[in-house]
Amino acid sequence: MIPDKYKWKLTDIFKSESEWRKKVDSLKSELQKLEKFKGMLTKSSSNLLNALKLETKLSKEASRIYLYAGLNSDLDTRNMKYSGMKQELEQIFSNFAAKTAFLEPEILSSEQGTIEGFITEEPELEIYRMKLIDMFRTKAHTLSEPEERIMALTNMITSVPESIYGTFSNAEMPKPEVTLSDGKTIALGSAEYGKYRASVNREDRKKVFKTYWNNFEKFKASYGEMLYGNVKTDIFNFRAKHYKSSLEASLYPVNIPTEVYHSLINNVNKELPAFHRYLKIRKRMLGVDTLEYYDLYAPVVKGIDLQYTYDEAVKIVIKALKPLGKDYLKTVEKAISNQWIDVFPTEGKRSGGYSNGAFYDGHPYILLNYTNLYNDVSTLAHELGHTMQSYYSNKMQPYPLADYTIFVAEVASTFNEVLLFNYVIKTVKDDDVKLSILMNWLDCFKGTLFRQTQFAEFELKIHEEAEKGNSLTGDDFSRIYSTIVRKYYGEDKNICHIDDYINTEWAFIPHFYYNFYVYQYSTSFTASVSLAEKVMSGDKEALKNYLNFLSAGCSDYPIKLLKKAGVDMKTEEPFKKTIGAMNKIMDEIEKILDKKERSK
């Protein structure tokens, strides 16, 4: 039995389901009030203000209502009651979007100067300035009111592929069984796979990989239909909104040039030799003749099995985050002690980890699946980074400016991983333990910079293929994925051998349903490495700028926010600094390895 202190306290959101139901009914009723503003928005500043205030109020309530249903569902994806609650809300939100579809076209029927005059006349409109002026920037992609209403109504169906994926992957996909070298037979769900792929026993790793991915192979056709359904949704949206591509449709609304995406892929491909150097180091440390894909998560130092209880992890993370100041740490401790975190895996619980900051008037929630690995310690630090950005933005920004964009979302999380590594490595004296920690941090470069860019390249490629009118079946996805993964891991250079069952790994990645999300892990990682170096140096101005960044929400465009924080994402400097840091770590690892070999 898991003690309550390690579980979410969802009564902070609603005391009971009956209270939740009353809010749902109230929201349905309140939505009808929006229509009275139709045709009135540009007649006066007060009309515009009152309409936007009502939309804000309803949006905040809707987020809270959905959060309660979503978190309950994630605790047990098998429970159809909560799935039903989410489905009901999705229909309400589609109606909400349809009823507000007139807002943007009606505002854009006026002149930008008129709206700016309204803001000057009515000070309370100032918190909507960013949103209002941005409407004019994206005017070419705003449809007529009837068309926007239809687009809003499509939300009822465009979310289906992701919903099916989540339900099938987490609740209904059969778990294959595998018998390990100790005679133990386990059912391989995603949590078990995450644990046993890091087994010390190579044959166990091989069995786990083969069994797990061959199971995905059985459902490749279904996963292909799910993902293709999502890609088709992106294509429909970009064509309906008059963008040039799915990529532009994703990036333009938040003012990110598509060149940033292409530049990341190009830069990472140029630096694949650095990644291959990492793979050669892993091969050397494992002492294998051929590095296999199933060796990528294995502990590389014999006799060192870094295991930490959750309570130990908490202590380590708090010490690691000390450079961020007392106020930051005080809130982290509150998150841990006040049940903002659901810690351990349970049957039917959603896999992976996340932080959700949608409870604006309350606090964020973190989902973990903690299994005592060092990677779980890192995940705790990572998700606390998200939580603190949500907490600060919600605390310091009015609701319309609190929800920061995805592009900056991963900076705060990976920043914390940088601090964790630098704290832990300074506390280690033993060479073997130091090697283990250094390699774990190097694995973050692999997983966050190279692997996520590999995913980003795959995501771009499948959209490009679909946009040309080419088919995308499960076999097509596997073919495209196979080409990219083999290039990254240097199979043709005998760097790492890739078994064919890995071709279906694409079906495992939920982020492919988030519309060009994954590249931001990579860009954020490069930004956070640069920013963390300044803060760790004791630069008080750098710390002030970083905390201001965490508190900024969406009060400015993401690239501008990062520049204010101290990093210019339009240049190659953050990427070069990150590769430089990676090479320094590899230099240190090779130095220790050479020393150990000389002493034999």
C-alpha positions, 0 to 999 in steps of 0.5 A: 500500500502506497502512503497518501503522502506519495499520492496526489491530493486532488481534493485541492481542485474539487472536494468531490465529484459532485462539486465537479459536476456542479461546475461543469453544469455552471460552465455549460450555462455560462457559455451562453453569455458569450453570444451577447457580445457578437457584433459589439466588440469593436464598438467600444473599449468596454465591450471588448474588455467585458467580452475578453474578461468573460472568455478568460473566466470561462477558460480558467474554469474549463482548465480546472474542470478538465484537469480534475478529470484528466488527472483522475484518468491518468491514475487509472487509464482503465477506468472508463468513468474518467474517460467518459468525463473527459469525452464529455468535456471535449464536447463542451470545449468544442462548443466553447471554441465554436461560441468564441469563434467570432472574437478574432475575426470580429476584432480583425475587422477593425484596424490595429490602430483602433484596438491600440486606442481601446487599450490606451482608453481602457487600462484593464485591456493592457493584459490582453495587449499581447494577444490582441496585437498578435492577432494582427500579426497572424491575420493572414491565417485567420478565417471568417467567423463561420469558417473559424466556428467550423474549425473549432467544431472539428476539435471533437474529432481531431483529438481522436487519434491521440485519445485512441493512442493513449487508451490503447497504449496505457490500458488495453495493449497486451503486455508480453511476458518475458522470463529473465535469467533469474527465472522470474517472469514479468509482464512488460509494460512501459514501466517494466520496460524502462526498468529492465532495459537498464539491466546489468545482464546483457541477455536479459536486456536483449530479451526485454528489447526483443519481446517488447518491440516485437509486441509493438510490431504485432500492432504496427498497422493500428499504430500506423493508422493512429499516427497517420490520423494525427498527421492528416489532422495537421495537414487539414489545419495548415491547409485550412489556415493558409500556411505553407506546411504543417511545420509553419502552422505549428511554429508561426503562431508562437513566432518561431521561424521554421529556420530554427527547426531546420537549423537544429536538424542540420547542426545535429547532423553535422555533429553526429561524429560527437554522438558517435564518439559517445557511442564508442565510449559506451562500447569501450566501457561495456567491453563488448565487441559490437555495441547493440541498441539494447546496450544504450541504457545499460549501466556502464560501470560494473559493480555500480548500481546507482539506486536511490529511494524517493526520499533520498532523491528528494534530499539530493534534488533540494541540495542541487537546486540551492543556487536558485535561492531560498524562495525557489527551494521553499516552493519545491519543499511545499510541492513535495510535502503537500502532495503535488506529486503522484510518485510511484507506478500503479496498475493502469497508471499513465506511463512516463512523467509530466507536470501540469500547471493548469490549476491557475488559482491553486498549484501544479501537479506532477506525475512520476513513475518512480522506480529508484533509478538515477534517471528517476532522480533526474526526472524528479528534478526535470518535472520540478523545473516545469512545476516551478515555471508554472508556479511562478508564471501563475503567481506573477502573471494575470491569467491571459499571460500565464501559460508559457509557450512550449518552446520555452517549456523545456528550458526550466526542466533541463536547467534543473538537470544541469544543476543536478549533474553539477551538484552530484559530480562534485560530491563524488570521489570514487572514479567508478561512481564518477564514471557512472555519473558522468556517463549518465549526464552524457546519456542526457545529451544523447537522449535530449539533444540527439534522440529528440532531434532524431524524433524531430527529423522523423516527424518532419519527414512523415509530414513532408511525405504526407503533404506530397500525397504519399501513403503512410502505413505502419510499414511506411513509418517503420521504413522512414524511422529505420533510415533515420535511426540507422544514420544517427547511430552510425550503423553503416560505420559499425558504430552501433548495430540496430535490430529490425524490431527497433523499426517500430520504436516510433509507435512508442513515442506519445509526443508525435501526437503533440504537433512538432513538440519534440524539437523543443527538448533539444533547443531548450537543452542547448538554452539551459546549458548556457543559462545554467553555467551563468547561474552556477558561476554565482552571477546574481544578475544571471539568477535574477534574469533567469527567475524573471524568465520563469515568471514571464509566462507568455508576456513576450515571444519565446525567443525574446524571453530567452534573449532577456534571460541571456541566450540568443536562440537565433545564433549557433552559440547555444548549440556550440556551447552544448557540444563543447560541454559534451566534449569536455565530459567525454574528455574527462571520461576518457582521462579516467578510463586511460588512468584505470587501464594504466593502473592494471 
